Amino acid sequence: MDHALFEQPGIRMIQNILFDDYGSNFPHYPQWQEYLRTHQPPVLLSWGKNDKIFPGSGALAYKKDLPAAELHLFDGGHFLLEEYGNEIAALIHSFLQKLPPAGQ
């Protein structure tokens, strides 16, 4: 299914642009990490521990800056929503129910 979607007109060009620009993220990591440490936003992490692109250790790294983050490591890969869509939808629903109303 992913392959069919990626073969749509213009998608390959967009993916190449995103891939070529990915390296520009790294210099911003310290700023983003500082923001997370300072503001401690509520975070739900659903991650595939077998992801070959973003391994499970990447999810664990978030816990250094966000110790209260809710982390769920699934026995899945990069396309986790395709493997565990229903389970993750339930986690999202539960997570959102626990948040205080906006403005509080």
PyMOL commands that set and color helices and strands:
alter all, ss='L'
color gray80, all
select helices_A, chain A and resi 2-6+11-39+56-65+80-98
alter helices_A, ss='H'
color red, helices_A
select strands_A, chain A and resi 44-48+70-74
alter strands_A, ss='S'
color yellow, strands_A
deselect
rebuild
show_as cartoon
